[in-house]
Amino acid sequence: MCNFLFLLALGVPQASETLTSSGVFLLQMGWGDLGAFGEPSKETPNLDQMAAEGMLFLDFYTANPLCSPSRAALLTGRLPVRNGFYTTNGHARNAYTPQDIVGGIPDSELLLPELLKKAGYINKIIGKWHLGHRPQFHPLKHGFDEWFGSPNCHFGPYDSRERPNIPVYRDWEMVGRYYEDFKIDLKTGEANLTQLYLQEALDFISKQQASQQPFFLYWAIDATHAPVYASKQFLGTSQRGLYGDAVREIDDSVGKILNHLQQLGISENTFVFFTSDNGAALISAPKQGGSNGPFLCGKQTTFEGGMREPAIAWWPGHIPAGGVSHQLGSVMDLFSTSLSLAGLQPPSDRQIDGIDLLPVILQGKLIDRPIFYYRGNELMAVRAGLYKAHYWTWSNSWEEHSKGIDFCPGQSVSGVTTHTQEEHTYLPLLFHLGRDPGEKFPLSFASEEYQQAVERISGLVQQHRATLVPGQPQLNVCDQAVMVSWCIFGLALSPPIPPHAGSFQSLY
Ligand SMILES: *[C@@H]1O[C@H](CO)[C@@H](O)[C@H](O)[C@H]1NC(C)=O
């Protein structure tokens, strides 16, 4: 379970013709977690203010209902099935980068910071990377100039002998480990990490502003990812419990970052985007997981709750305040939009799935484009306009379900939230998301409405498949030697376990 706040900060200084932009990306927060999206306790005044001053996207999607593939998609502008962030070990299995993963982001992929570098940007990632741990996958090898954070989720504590605690890096150097040097108190939920990440962001922005340096800041924090945490001043302050405390601290931090941009006089040169990498993890709810509002199921699934995300664009003086957009958007669009803002062309030697959202953001246009919902190696569903066709349905296996693991707690819809993988290729299940945002009432196969919508979507699927060149799957193999290589002691004592096919717990 991965939680993170992603501040996509792409910048150029105020004196420059070009612009600075920055963005927020929050991990594993759900569509329904913000006051601006109807969360009943209304505890996110800063994010709500950000929405009031900027543009709210109501139909914005991540590229996969799990963290690693979504982040790879965000930074490459490409679906995980193209950039390699998927597994072929099991049909429609989501996969991520556990500690012992062998794969990672391939060198052949061009990441947003690599491209922005060409336009003189300084790029920083704060928080969780999640695109591989081996040296060749280090963020500083893929376009980032600075890093403060960890390669993985803050799972643990581990014994740091058999299994090391997750390391924390400053640039190339490992500066400590979670639970040891960077404390997370699982009993009280107290950790100071969000405060550390906030300070890193403020310092980085100040430094770039002082040297009139365009910057891209990717603020990838993970307080809302189980095990959820907050610093002392936020503990016990939310009606929603510890998860709400974490959300409040993130909200407070976003407010401080936006305020900092304003005080430095660079808010009009900075494009900020706030979103999440997957839907709230309902398996952890209500104590450690958030809300997906009216949508079906959560993280890990290709129902709306797994992939529709809260999203806010903020750019004072450019984006009209109080805007609301129904554009079908994707995290991959942040790649294309950022390049466009920086005056760069997207790479022409490969398929890019993101689109440039500037006409939407600045002129209120609507661009017709489909959304592809993948789970692992399988195209599960497609949205076009208000229609969504499911080609496959699956929540999770009976085996997992019998152990109490439920991706759709309290939300079973007969024939839809199936515990066996059900193929509907020849007769897709169709929903009208305007009349039925919760995906509860499939349209009648015999209706004219069904036939017209499915015909249109089938055409889009054919086109998509015809041009699809799947990447080499990066998430197939785990090897404990990869994990042990981080360990500062015990190397000689623990013989590496031979490589084995990764068995990816669908929990994360
Ligand atoms: C957080 O920081 C405060 C102030 O420095 C300190 O007292 C507290 O022990 C820290 N908490 C954790 C969990 O590290």
The ligand as a Gaussian input file, in Angstrom:
#p B3LYP/6-31G(d) Opt

LIG

0 1
 C        9.600000      14.415000      16.204000
 O       10.329000      15.590000      16.531000
 C       10.158000      16.001000      17.869000
 C       10.837000      17.356000      18.021000
 O       12.160000      17.313000      17.570000
 C       10.724000      14.939000      18.814000
 O       10.529000      15.316000      20.139000
 C        9.990000      13.628000      18.549000
 O       10.566000      12.584000      19.308000
 C       10.062000      13.257000      17.069000
 N        9.189000      12.109000      16.859000
 C        9.616000      11.013000      16.226000
 C        8.627000       9.886000      16.142000
 O       10.695000      10.900000      15.698000

